[in-house]
Amino acid sequence: MGWYLMVPLLGNDPIPSAGVRSFLKWIHLRSFDSAVECEDGRTKLVNLGIVPNLGSYDATEQKKLLLLSQCVASDDPRLKEN
């Protein structure tokens, strides 16, 4: 199992909960081998404040998205279509 660092598209429900919302409309930023590595990567990106592959968003929007980012297990059912 791997871990994905995900950020919401602006305008989406920022916090999906099991069975209610999915991560299908979120952006997959990076993949990691463990939850710890994912959280460390997330923390580093939040501290940087800007992610190059979020190009269409300005710096303020990128910071907001990074603060809403989540690490998600690759087998999380919210990653699958309902």
PyMOL Python script that loads the backbone (N, CA, C, O; Angstrom):
from pymol import cmd

cmd.read_pdbstr("""\
ATOM      1  N   MET A   1       0.855  -1.183   0.000  1.00  0.00           N
ATOM      2  CA  MET A   1       0.000   0.000   0.000  1.00  0.00           C
ATOM      3  C   MET A   1       0.891   1.233   0.000  1.00  0.00           C
ATOM      4  O   MET A   1       1.923   1.266   0.669  1.00  0.00           O
ATOM      5  N   GLY A   2       0.488   2.232  -0.745  1.00  0.00           N
ATOM      6  CA  GLY A   2       1.183   3.505  -0.781  1.00  0.00           C
ATOM      7  C   GLY A   2       0.306   4.601  -0.207  1.00  0.00           C
ATOM      8  O   GLY A   2      -0.817   4.355   0.233  1.00  0.00           O
ATOM      9  N   TRP A   3       0.828   5.797  -0.217  1.00  0.00           N
ATOM     10  CA  TRP A   3       0.114   6.963   0.297  1.00  0.00           C
ATOM     11  C   TRP A   3       0.192   8.076  -0.724  1.00  0.00           C
ATOM     12  O   TRP A   3       1.231   8.286  -1.350  1.00  0.00           O
ATOM     13  N   TYR A   4      -0.908   8.790  -0.891  1.00  0.00           N
ATOM     14  CA  TYR A   4      -0.999   9.888  -1.833  1.00  0.00           C
ATOM     15  C   TYR A   4      -1.200  11.197  -1.088  1.00  0.00           C
ATOM     16  O   TYR A   4      -2.006  11.279  -0.161  1.00  0.00           O
ATOM     17  N   LEU A   5      -0.464  12.217  -1.501  1.00  0.00           N
ATOM     18  CA  LEU A   5      -0.712  13.565  -0.999  1.00  0.00           C
ATOM     19  C   LEU A   5      -1.692  14.209  -1.964  1.00  0.00           C
ATOM     20  O   LEU A   5      -1.393  14.375  -3.147  1.00  0.00           O
ATOM     21  N   MET A   6      -2.858  14.568  -1.457  1.00  0.00           N
ATOM     22  CA  MET A   6      -3.956  15.079  -2.273  1.00  0.00           C
ATOM     23  C   MET A   6      -4.330  16.496  -1.828  1.00  0.00           C
ATOM     24  O   MET A   6      -4.287  16.823  -0.642  1.00  0.00           O
ATOM     25  N   VAL A   7      -4.699  17.327  -2.809  1.00  0.00           N
ATOM     26  CA  VAL A   7      -5.242  18.664  -2.504  1.00  0.00           C
ATOM     27  C   VAL A   7      -6.569  18.819  -3.239  1.00  0.00           C
ATOM     28  O   VAL A   7      -6.735  18.285  -4.336  1.00  0.00           O
ATOM     29  N   PRO A   8      -7.515  19.547  -2.644  1.00  0.00           N
ATOM     30  CA  PRO A   8      -8.810  19.734  -3.306  1.00  0.00           C
ATOM     31  C   PRO A   8      -8.706  20.744  -4.435  1.00  0.00           C
ATOM     32  O   PRO A   8      -7.865  21.642  -4.402  1.00  0.00           O
ATOM     33  N   LEU A   9      -9.559  20.595  -5.424  1.00  0.00           N
ATOM     34  CA  LEU A   9      -9.734  21.664  -6.397  1.00  0.00           C
ATOM     35  C   LEU A   9     -10.528  22.755  -5.691  1.00  0.00           C
ATOM     36  O   LEU A   9     -11.396  22.445  -4.875  1.00  0.00           O
ATOM     37  N   LEU A  10     -10.259  23.996  -5.976  1.00  0.00           N
ATOM     38  CA  LEU A  10     -11.007  25.073  -5.321  1.00  0.00           C
ATOM     39  C   LEU A  10     -12.482  24.917  -5.610  1.00  0.00           C
ATOM     40  O   LEU A  10     -12.874  24.640  -6.744  1.00  0.00           O
ATOM     41  N   GLY A  11     -13.306  25.097  -4.581  1.00  0.00           N
ATOM     42  CA  GLY A  11     -14.751  24.990  -4.722  1.00  0.00           C
ATOM     43  C   GLY A  11     -15.295  23.635  -4.325  1.00  0.00           C
ATOM     44  O   GLY A  11     -16.512  23.472  -4.236  1.00  0.00           O
ATOM     45  N   ASN A  12     -14.425  22.642  -4.081  1.00  0.00           N
ATOM     46  CA  ASN A  12     -14.874  21.323  -3.640  1.00  0.00           C
ATOM     47  C   ASN A  12     -14.954  21.271  -2.127  1.00  0.00           C
ATOM     48  O   ASN A  12     -14.313  22.059  -1.431  1.00  0.00           O
ATOM     49  N   ASP A  13     -15.744  20.341  -1.627  1.00  0.00           N
ATOM     50  CA  ASP A  13     -15.810  20.080  -0.195  1.00  0.00           C
ATOM     51  C   ASP A  13     -14.400  19.726   0.266  1.00  0.00           C
ATOM     52  O   ASP A  13     -13.859  18.712  -0.176  1.00  0.00           O
ATOM     53  N   PRO A  14     -13.785  20.524   1.138  1.00  0.00           N
ATOM     54  CA  PRO A  14     -12.387  20.304   1.479  1.00  0.00           C
ATOM     55  C   PRO A  14     -12.108  19.081   2.343  1.00  0.00           C
ATOM     56  O   PRO A  14     -10.958  18.647   2.408  1.00  0.00           O
ATOM     57  N   ILE A  15     -13.098  18.509   3.002  1.00  0.00           N
ATOM     58  CA  ILE A  15     -12.819  17.397   3.904  1.00  0.00           C
ATOM     59  C   ILE A  15     -13.779  16.248   3.640  1.00  0.00           C
ATOM     60  O   ILE A  15     -14.845  16.172   4.250  1.00  0.00           O
ATOM     61  N   PRO A  16     -13.401  15.349   2.725  1.00  0.00           N
ATOM     62  CA  PRO A  16     -14.278  14.218   2.480  1.00  0.00           C
ATOM     63  C   PRO A  16     -14.304  13.291   3.695  1.00  0.00           C
ATOM     64  O   PRO A  16     -13.268  13.043   4.312  1.00  0.00           O
ATOM     65  N   SER A  17     -15.459  12.795   4.027  1.00  0.00           N
ATOM     66  CA  SER A  17     -15.567  11.815   5.106  1.00  0.00           C
ATOM     67  C   SER A  17     -16.043  10.504   4.506  1.00  0.00           C
ATOM     68  O   SER A  17     -16.756  10.498   3.503  1.00  0.00           O
ATOM     69  N   ALA A  18     -15.660   9.417   5.104  1.00  0.00           N
ATOM     70  CA  ALA A  18     -15.939   8.091   4.541  1.00  0.00           C
ATOM     71  C   ALA A  18     -17.412   7.958   4.171  1.00  0.00           C
ATOM     72  O   ALA A  18     -18.296   8.221   4.986  1.00  0.00           O
ATOM     73  N   GLY A  19     -17.658   7.551   2.941  1.00  0.00           N
ATOM     74  CA  GLY A  19     -19.017   7.305   2.485  1.00  0.00           C
ATOM     75  C   GLY A  19     -19.788   8.542   2.064  1.00  0.00           C
ATOM     76  O   GLY A  19     -20.884   8.411   1.519  1.00  0.00           O
ATOM     77  N   VAL A  20     -19.261   9.741   2.294  1.00  0.00           N
ATOM     78  CA  VAL A  20     -20.001  10.954   1.966  1.00  0.00           C
ATOM     79  C   VAL A  20     -19.429  11.623   0.718  1.00  0.00           C
ATOM     80  O   VAL A  20     -20.162  11.855  -0.243  1.00  0.00           O
ATOM     81  N   ARG A  21     -18.184  11.924   0.716  1.00  0.00           N
ATOM     82  CA  ARG A  21     -17.526  12.573  -0.418  1.00  0.00           C
ATOM     83  C   ARG A  21     -16.354  11.709  -0.860  1.00  0.00           C
ATOM     84  O   ARG A  21     -15.851  10.891  -0.091  1.00  0.00           O
ATOM     85  N   SER A  22     -15.931  11.893  -2.080  1.00  0.00           N
ATOM     86  CA  SER A  22     -14.779  11.148  -2.566  1.00  0.00           C
ATOM     87  C   SER A  22     -13.631  12.111  -2.843  1.00  0.00           C
ATOM     88  O   SER A  22     -13.793  13.331  -2.820  1.00  0.00           O
ATOM     89  N   PHE A  23     -12.481  11.532  -3.103  1.00  0.00           N
ATOM     90  CA  PHE A  23     -11.304  12.316  -3.482  1.00  0.00           C
ATOM     91  C   PHE A  23     -11.172  12.412  -5.003  1.00  0.00           C
ATOM     92  O   PHE A  23     -10.129  12.836  -5.501  1.00  0.00           O
ATOM     93  N   LEU A  24     -12.211  12.026  -5.746  1.00  0.00           N
ATOM     94  CA  LEU A  24     -12.113  11.991  -7.199  1.00  0.00           C
ATOM     95  C   LEU A  24     -11.863  13.364  -7.814  1.00  0.00           C
ATOM     96  O   LEU A  24     -11.260  13.455  -8.883  1.00  0.00           O
ATOM     97  N   LYS A  25     -12.305  14.415  -7.172  1.00  0.00           N
ATOM     98  CA  LYS A  25     -12.096  15.758  -7.715  1.00  0.00           C
ATOM     99  C   LYS A  25     -10.940  16.473  -7.022  1.00  0.00           C
ATOM    100  O   LYS A  25     -10.862  17.701  -7.030  1.00  0.00           O
ATOM    101  N   TRP A  26     -10.062  15.706  -6.433  1.00  0.00           N
ATOM    102  CA  TRP A  26      -8.863  16.245  -5.804  1.00  0.00           C
ATOM    103  C   TRP A  26      -7.676  16.036  -6.735  1.00  0.00           C
ATOM    104  O   TRP A  26      -7.733  15.202  -7.639  1.00  0.00           O
ATOM    105  N   ILE A  27      -6.608  16.785  -6.519  1.00  0.00           N
ATOM    106  CA  ILE A  27      -5.388  16.675  -7.316  1.00  0.00           C
ATOM    107  C   ILE A  27      -4.392  15.812  -6.547  1.00  0.00           C
ATOM    108  O   ILE A  27      -4.123  16.053  -5.370  1.00  0.00           O
ATOM    109  N   HIS A  28      -3.854  14.813  -7.222  1.00  0.00           N
ATOM    110  CA  HIS A  28      -2.815  13.956  -6.643  1.00  0.00           C
ATOM    111  C   HIS A  28      -1.477  14.651  -6.875  1.00  0.00           C
ATOM    112  O   HIS A  28      -1.026  14.776  -8.014  1.00  0.00           O
ATOM    113  N   LEU A  29      -0.838  15.106  -5.785  1.00  0.00           N
ATOM    114  CA  LEU A  29       0.431  15.823  -5.922  1.00  0.00           C
ATOM    115  C   LEU A  29       1.630  14.890  -5.976  1.00  0.00           C
ATOM    116  O   LEU A  29       2.471  14.991  -6.869  1.00  0.00           O
ATOM    117  N   ARG A  30       1.699  13.985  -5.016  1.00  0.00           N
ATOM    118  CA  ARG A  30       2.864  13.112  -4.887  1.00  0.00           C
ATOM    119  C   ARG A  30       2.449  11.792  -4.280  1.00  0.00           C
ATOM    120  O   ARG A  30       1.395  11.682  -3.655  1.00  0.00           O
ATOM    121  N   SER A  31       3.302  10.780  -4.473  1.00  0.00           N
ATOM    122  CA  SER A  31       3.094   9.459  -3.873  1.00  0.00           C
ATOM    123  C   SER A  31       4.230   9.162  -2.903  1.00  0.00           C
ATOM    124  O   SER A  31       5.363   9.604  -3.095  1.00  0.00           O
ATOM    125  N   PHE A  32       3.903   8.404  -1.855  1.00  0.00           N
ATOM    126  CA  PHE A  32       4.875   8.052  -0.824  1.00  0.00           C
ATOM    127  C   PHE A  32       4.701   6.596  -0.434  1.00  0.00           C
ATOM    128  O   PHE A  32       3.655   5.997  -0.681  1.00  0.00           O
ATOM    129  N   ASP A  33       5.735   6.030   0.178  1.00  0.00           N
ATOM    130  CA  ASP A  33       5.693   4.627   0.604  1.00  0.00           C
ATOM    131  C   ASP A  33       5.022   4.429   1.957  1.00  0.00           C
ATOM    132  O   ASP A  33       4.556   3.330   2.259  1.00  0.00           O
ATOM    133  N   SER A  34       4.965   5.475   2.773  1.00  0.00           N
ATOM    134  CA  SER A  34       4.377   5.327   4.108  1.00  0.00           C
ATOM    135  C   SER A  34       3.630   6.591   4.508  1.00  0.00           C
ATOM    136  O   SER A  34       3.812   7.658   3.921  1.00  0.00           O
ATOM    137  N   ALA A  35       2.782   6.441   5.527  1.00  0.00           N
ATOM    138  CA  ALA A  35       2.033   7.586   6.048  1.00  0.00           C
ATOM    139  C   ALA A  35       2.980   8.632   6.627  1.00  0.00           C
ATOM    140  O   ALA A  35       2.757   9.831   6.460  1.00  0.00           O
ATOM    141  N   VAL A  36       4.029   8.186   7.303  1.00  0.00           N
ATOM    142  CA  VAL A  36       4.994   9.111   7.907  1.00  0.00           C
ATOM    143  C   VAL A  36       5.696   9.931   6.830  1.00  0.00           C
ATOM    144  O   VAL A  36       5.836  11.146   6.964  1.00  0.00           O
ATOM    145  N   GLU A  37       6.142   9.258   5.749  1.00  0.00           N
ATOM    146  CA  GLU A  37       6.789   9.981   4.653  1.00  0.00           C
ATOM    147  C   GLU A  37       5.832  10.983   4.017  1.00  0.00           C
ATOM    148  O   GLU A  37       6.231  12.094   3.669  1.00  0.00           O
ATOM    149  N   CYS A  38       4.579  10.591   3.867  1.00  0.00           N
ATOM    150  CA  CYS A  38       3.585  11.482   3.274  1.00  0.00           C
ATOM    151  C   CYS A  38       3.371  12.717   4.145  1.00  0.00           C
ATOM    152  O   CYS A  38       3.349  13.840   3.639  1.00  0.00           O
ATOM    153  N   GLU A  39       3.214  12.514   5.439  1.00  0.00           N
ATOM    154  CA  GLU A  39       3.011  13.653   6.341  1.00  0.00           C
ATOM    155  C   GLU A  39       4.238  14.560   6.366  1.00  0.00           C
ATOM    156  O   GLU A  39       4.106  15.783   6.417  1.00  0.00           O
ATOM    157  N   ASP A  40       5.439  13.960   6.332  1.00  0.00           N
ATOM    158  CA  ASP A  40       6.664  14.772   6.268  1.00  0.00           C
ATOM    159  C   ASP A  40       6.698  15.589   4.979  1.00  0.00           C
ATOM    160  O   ASP A  40       7.035  16.773   5.000  1.00  0.00           O
ATOM    161  N   GLY A  41       6.347  14.953   3.852  1.00  0.00           N
ATOM    162  CA  GLY A  41       6.304  15.660   2.579  1.00  0.00           C
ATOM    163  C   GLY A  41       5.271  16.764   2.582  1.00  0.00           C
ATOM    164  O   GLY A  41       5.511  17.853   2.059  1.00  0.00           O
ATOM    165  N   ARG A  42       4.125  16.484   3.170  1.00  0.00           N
ATOM    166  CA  ARG A  42       3.061  17.483   3.278  1.00  0.00           C
ATOM    167  C   ARG A  42       3.536  18.686   4.079  1.00  0.00           C
ATOM    168  O   ARG A  42       3.332  19.831   3.677  1.00  0.00           O
ATOM    169  N   THR A  43       4.166  18.421   5.208  1.00  0.00           N
ATOM    170  CA  THR A  43       4.667  19.499   6.068  1.00  0.00           C
ATOM    171  C   THR A  43       5.680  20.368   5.324  1.00  0.00           C
ATOM    172  O   THR A  43       5.641  21.595   5.426  1.00  0.00           O
ATOM    173  N   LYS A  44       6.580  19.741   4.579  1.00  0.00           N
ATOM    174  CA  LYS A  44       7.577  20.497   3.819  1.00  0.00           C
ATOM    175  C   LYS A  44       6.904  21.387   2.778  1.00  0.00           C
ATOM    176  O   LYS A  44       7.281  22.548   2.616  1.00  0.00           O
ATOM    177  N   LEU A  45       5.914  20.850   2.073  1.00  0.00           N
ATOM    178  CA  LEU A  45       5.226  21.650   1.056  1.00  0.00           C
ATOM    179  C   LEU A  45       4.420  22.784   1.674  1.00  0.00           C
ATOM    180  O   LEU A  45       4.383  23.887   1.128  1.00  0.00           O
ATOM    181  N   VAL A  46       3.775  22.526   2.806  1.00  0.00           N
ATOM    182  CA  VAL A  46       3.026  23.584   3.494  1.00  0.00           C
ATOM    183  C   VAL A  46       3.982  24.704   3.891  1.00  0.00           C
ATOM    184  O   VAL A  46       3.656  25.882   3.741  1.00  0.00           O
ATOM    185  N   ASN A  47       5.158  24.345   4.395  1.00  0.00           N
ATOM    186  CA  ASN A  47       6.140  25.353   4.796  1.00  0.00           C
ATOM    187  C   ASN A  47       6.676  26.135   3.599  1.00  0.00           C
ATOM    188  O   ASN A  47       6.955  27.328   3.718  1.00  0.00           O
ATOM    189  N   LEU A  48       6.824  25.475   2.441  1.00  0.00           N
ATOM    190  CA  LEU A  48       7.246  26.169   1.225  1.00  0.00           C
ATOM    191  C   LEU A  48       6.155  27.103   0.722  1.00  0.00           C
ATOM    192  O   LEU A  48       6.428  28.231   0.310  1.00  0.00           O
ATOM    193  N   GLY A  49       4.921  26.623   0.762  1.00  0.00           N
ATOM    194  CA  GLY A  49       3.783  27.451   0.371  1.00  0.00           C
ATOM    195  C   GLY A  49       3.444  27.448  -1.101  1.00  0.00           C
ATOM    196  O   GLY A  49       2.384  27.942  -1.485  1.00  0.00           O
ATOM    197  N   ILE A  50       4.312  26.905  -1.937  1.00  0.00           N
ATOM    198  CA  ILE A  50       4.054  26.900  -3.375  1.00  0.00           C
ATOM    199  C   ILE A  50       4.468  25.542  -3.941  1.00  0.00           C
ATOM    200  O   ILE A  50       5.505  24.987  -3.579  1.00  0.00           O
ATOM    201  N   VAL A  51       3.631  25.024  -4.837  1.00  0.00           N
ATOM    202  CA  VAL A  51       3.913  23.752  -5.494  1.00  0.00           C
ATOM    203  C   VAL A  51       3.925  23.985  -6.998  1.00  0.00           C
ATOM    204  O   VAL A  51       2.929  24.451  -7.551  1.00  0.00           O
ATOM    205  N   PRO A  52       5.034  23.672  -7.675  1.00  0.00           N
ATOM    206  CA  PRO A  52       5.129  23.953  -9.111  1.00  0.00           C
ATOM    207  C   PRO A  52       4.019  23.347  -9.966  1.00  0.00           C
ATOM    208  O   PRO A  52       3.605  23.978 -10.938  1.00  0.00           O
ATOM    209  N   ASN A  53       3.516  22.148  -9.647  1.00  0.00           N
ATOM    210  CA  ASN A  53       2.508  21.532 -10.501  1.00  0.00           C
ATOM    211  C   ASN A  53       1.079  21.950 -10.156  1.00  0.00           C
ATOM    212  O   ASN A  53       0.125  21.287 -10.564  1.00  0.00           O
ATOM    213  N   LEU A  54       0.927  23.029  -9.420  1.00  0.00           N
ATOM    214  CA  LEU A  54      -0.387  23.656  -9.211  1.00  0.00           C
ATOM    215  C   LEU A  54      -0.411  24.979  -9.964  1.00  0.00           C
ATOM    216  O   LEU A  54      -0.936  25.977  -9.469  1.00  0.00           O
ATOM    217  N   GLY A  55       0.153  24.978 -11.149  1.00  0.00           N
ATOM    218  CA  GLY A  55       0.404  26.177 -11.933  1.00  0.00           C
ATOM    219  C   GLY A  55      -0.749  27.125 -12.148  1.00  0.00           C
ATOM    220  O   GLY A  55      -0.528  28.334 -12.212  1.00  0.00           O
ATOM    221  N   SER A  56      -1.981  26.631 -12.265  1.00  0.00           N
ATOM    222  CA  SER A  56      -3.082  27.544 -12.584  1.00  0.00           C
ATOM    223  C   SER A  56      -3.572  28.329 -11.368  1.00  0.00           C
ATOM    224  O   SER A  56      -4.395  29.234 -11.507  1.00  0.00           O
ATOM    225  N   TYR A  57      -3.080  27.996 -10.198  1.00  0.00           N
ATOM    226  CA  TYR A  57      -3.476  28.700  -8.976  1.00  0.00           C
ATOM    227  C   TYR A  57      -2.396  29.697  -8.578  1.00  0.00           C
ATOM    228  O   TYR A  57      -1.205  29.413  -8.709  1.00  0.00           O
ATOM    229  N   ASP A  58      -2.812  30.875  -8.088  1.00  0.00           N
ATOM    230  CA  ASP A  58      -1.818  31.847  -7.631  1.00  0.00           C
ATOM    231  C   ASP A  58      -1.267  31.420  -6.267  1.00  0.00           C
ATOM    232  O   ASP A  58      -1.744  30.449  -5.681  1.00  0.00           O
ATOM    233  N   ALA A  59      -0.275  32.138  -5.771  1.00  0.00           N
ATOM    234  CA  ALA A  59       0.423  31.762  -4.540  1.00  0.00           C
ATOM    235  C   ALA A  59      -0.514  31.669  -3.336  1.00  0.00           C
ATOM    236  O   ALA A  59      -0.370  30.765  -2.513  1.00  0.00           O
ATOM    237  N   THR A  60      -1.464  32.585  -3.224  1.00  0.00           N
ATOM    238  CA  THR A  60      -2.413  32.564  -2.107  1.00  0.00           C
ATOM    239  C   THR A  60      -3.305  31.334  -2.174  1.00  0.00           C
ATOM    240  O   THR A  60      -3.552  30.680  -1.161  1.00  0.00           O
ATOM    241  N   GLU A  61      -3.787  31.022  -3.378  1.00  0.00           N
ATOM    242  CA  GLU A  61      -4.630  29.838  -3.554  1.00  0.00           C
ATOM    243  C   GLU A  61      -3.842  28.555  -3.280  1.00  0.00           C
ATOM    244  O   GLU A  61      -4.368  27.611  -2.690  1.00  0.00           O
ATOM    245  N   GLN A  62      -2.578  28.526  -3.711  1.00  0.00           N
ATOM    246  CA  GLN A  62      -1.752  27.344  -3.467  1.00  0.00           C
ATOM    247  C   GLN A  62      -1.548  27.112  -1.977  1.00  0.00           C
ATOM    248  O   GLN A  62      -1.603  25.974  -1.512  1.00  0.00           O
ATOM    249  N   LYS A  63      -1.313  28.181  -1.229  1.00  0.00           N
ATOM    250  CA  LYS A  63      -1.151  28.038   0.221  1.00  0.00           C
ATOM    251  C   LYS A  63      -2.420  27.476   0.851  1.00  0.00           C
ATOM    252  O   LYS A  63      -2.360  26.602   1.716  1.00  0.00           O
ATOM    253  N   LYS A  64      -3.561  27.982   0.414  1.00  0.00           N
ATOM    254  CA  LYS A  64      -4.834  27.492   0.940  1.00  0.00           C
ATOM    255  C   LYS A  64      -5.006  26.010   0.638  1.00  0.00           C
ATOM    256  O   LYS A  64      -5.380  25.230   1.514  1.00  0.00           O
ATOM    257  N   LEU A  65      -4.731  25.625  -0.602  1.00  0.00           N
ATOM    258  CA  LEU A  65      -4.862  24.227  -0.992  1.00  0.00           C
ATOM    259  C   LEU A  65      -3.912  23.338  -0.202  1.00  0.00           C
ATOM    260  O   LEU A  65      -4.290  22.244   0.216  1.00  0.00           O
ATOM    261  N   LEU A  66      -2.688  23.796   0.004  1.00  0.00           N
ATOM    262  CA  LEU A  66      -1.727  22.999   0.767  1.00  0.00           C
ATOM    263  C   LEU A  66      -2.172  22.820   2.218  1.00  0.00           C
ATOM    264  O   LEU A  66      -1.972  21.756   2.805  1.00  0.00           O
ATOM    265  N   LEU A  67      -2.768  23.848   2.787  1.00  0.00           N
ATOM    266  CA  LEU A  67      -3.271  23.728   4.161  1.00  0.00           C
ATOM    267  C   LEU A  67      -4.423  22.731   4.249  1.00  0.00           C
ATOM    268  O   LEU A  67      -4.633  22.112   5.292  1.00  0.00           O
ATOM    269  N   LEU A  68      -5.173  22.575   3.150  1.00  0.00           N
ATOM    270  CA  LEU A  68      -6.283  21.625   3.116  1.00  0.00           C
ATOM    271  C   LEU A  68      -5.854  20.230   2.659  1.00  0.00           C
ATOM    272  O   LEU A  68      -6.657  19.297   2.664  1.00  0.00           O
ATOM    273  N   SER A  69      -4.595  20.092   2.266  1.00  0.00           N
ATOM    274  CA  SER A  69      -4.122  18.813   1.733  1.00  0.00           C
ATOM    275  C   SER A  69      -4.236  17.703   2.767  1.00  0.00           C
ATOM    276  O   SER A  69      -4.250  17.941   3.975  1.00  0.00           O
ATOM    277  N   GLN A  70      -4.317  16.489   2.251  1.00  0.00           N
ATOM    278  CA  GLN A  70      -4.418  15.310   3.111  1.00  0.00           C
ATOM    279  C   GLN A  70      -3.601  14.176   2.531  1.00  0.00           C
ATOM    280  O   GLN A  70      -3.463  14.051   1.314  1.00  0.00           O
ATOM    281  N   CYS A  71      -3.058  13.350   3.414  1.00  0.00           N
ATOM    282  CA  CYS A  71      -2.427  12.104   3.007  1.00  0.00           C
ATOM    283  C   CYS A  71      -3.495  11.026   3.043  1.00  0.00           C
ATOM    284  O   CYS A  71      -4.225  10.884   4.024  1.00  0.00           O
ATOM    285  N   VAL A  72      -3.574  10.267   1.956  1.00  0.00           N
ATOM    286  CA  VAL A  72      -4.628   9.276   1.796  1.00  0.00           C
ATOM    287  C   VAL A  72      -3.998   7.947   1.395  1.00  0.00           C
ATOM    288  O   VAL A  72      -3.171   7.895   0.484  1.00  0.00           O
ATOM    289  N   ALA A  73      -4.388   6.880   2.074  1.00  0.00           N
ATOM    290  CA  ALA A  73      -3.903   5.543   1.722  1.00  0.00           C
ATOM    291  C   ALA A  73      -4.395   5.165   0.333  1.00  0.00           C
ATOM    292  O   ALA A  73      -5.521   5.488  -0.047  1.00  0.00           O
ATOM    293  N   SER A  74      -3.549   4.482  -0.418  1.00  0.00           N
ATOM    294  CA  SER A  74      -3.913   4.122  -1.793  1.00  0.00           C
ATOM    295  C   SER A  74      -5.124   3.200  -1.865  1.00  0.00           C
ATOM    296  O   SER A  74      -5.765   3.104  -2.912  1.00  0.00           O
ATOM    297  N   ASP A  75      -5.445   2.521  -0.766  1.00  0.00           N
ATOM    298  CA  ASP A  75      -6.621   1.644  -0.778  1.00  0.00           C
ATOM    299  C   ASP A  75      -7.853   2.289  -0.132  1.00  0.00           C
ATOM    300  O   ASP A  75      -8.832   1.601   0.155  1.00  0.00           O
ATOM    301  N   ASP A  76      -7.809   3.591   0.094  1.00  0.00           N
ATOM    302  CA  ASP A  76      -8.949   4.303   0.694  1.00  0.00           C
ATOM    303  C   ASP A  76     -10.131   4.231  -0.276  1.00  0.00           C
ATOM    304  O   ASP A  76      -9.995   4.606  -1.441  1.00  0.00           O
ATOM    305  N   PRO A  77     -11.299   3.750   0.196  1.00  0.00           N
ATOM    306  CA  PRO A  77     -12.462   3.615  -0.702  1.00  0.00           C
ATOM    307  C   PRO A  77     -12.946   4.942  -1.285  1.00  0.00           C
ATOM    308  O   PRO A  77     -13.635   4.943  -2.305  1.00  0.00           O
ATOM    309  N   ARG A  78     -12.606   6.060  -0.669  1.00  0.00           N
ATOM    310  CA  ARG A  78     -13.031   7.360  -1.198  1.00  0.00           C
ATOM    311  C   ARG A  78     -12.302   7.737  -2.477  1.00  0.00           C
ATOM    312  O   ARG A  78     -12.666   8.718  -3.125  1.00  0.00           O
ATOM    313  N   LEU A  79     -11.265   6.966  -2.856  1.00  0.00           N
ATOM    314  CA  LEU A  79     -10.550   7.205  -4.107  1.00  0.00           C
ATOM    315  C   LEU A  79     -11.243   6.562  -5.298  1.00  0.00           C
ATOM    316  O   LEU A  79     -10.899   6.835  -6.448  1.00  0.00           O
ATOM    317  N   LYS A  80     -12.211   5.713  -5.021  1.00  0.00           N
ATOM    318  CA  LYS A  80     -12.907   4.993  -6.083  1.00  0.00           C
ATOM    319  C   LYS A  80     -14.227   5.676  -6.424  1.00  0.00           C
ATOM    320  O   LYS A  80     -14.840   6.336  -5.586  1.00  0.00           O
ATOM    321  N   GLU A  81     -14.649   5.501  -7.674  1.00  0.00           N
ATOM    322  CA  GLU A  81     -15.944   6.052  -8.077  1.00  0.00           C
ATOM    323  C   GLU A  81     -17.068   5.365  -7.308  1.00  0.00           C
ATOM    324  O   GLU A  81     -17.009   4.171  -7.015  1.00  0.00           O
ATOM    325  N   ASN A  82     -18.087   6.148  -6.992  1.00  0.00           N
ATOM    326  CA  ASN A  82     -19.244   5.581  -6.293  1.00  0.00           C
ATOM    327  C   ASN A  82     -20.230   5.023  -7.284  1.00  0.00           C
ATOM    328  O   ASN A  82     -21.273   4.500  -6.890  1.00  0.00           O
TER     329      ASN A  82
END
""", "prot")
cmd.dss("prot")
cmd.show_as("cartoon", "prot")
cmd.util.cbc("prot")
cmd.orient("prot")
